Amino acid sequence: MTDIYTKDLLRWTLKIPFQERMESPDASVVKTSRICGSRISLDVTFGPDGTINGAGWEVKACALGQATAAMVGQHIIGLGKAEFDEIDQLFASLVKGEDVHFPDKWQDLQALAPVKDHPGRQGSVALPFDCLRAVFAA
């Protein structure tokens, strides 16, 4: 079994961007992991082209959920549904243990590959993706 709490991964927990909820979001969602109780709230605003142009998180999650929120959060501004759908599918495959190749700017997500060996942690790393899936569907 692989170690999922590496120093590199834990450093991400200190890098979560946009850690303030928005007052007037276009979409807002709260997602909770049924397994560990981690919870992430996400508020976003959309630009005229449908991409996210403002975001605010409240991340009350374990280190893995925090790290994933930081990795995703660094690219949330300018993120559109088509790009998100591609990354969401790749990430789901990664967590299942499949060999995936992320576009360059999303390579940091590869650090979460060891989660494949820890099914109880997969819900936590999925939370930022669950939130984004919901705001794009709103």
Helices and strands as residue ranges (DSSP letters): H 7-12, E 27-32, E 39-46, E 52-60, H 63-73, H 81-95, G 104-117, G 119-121, H 122-137
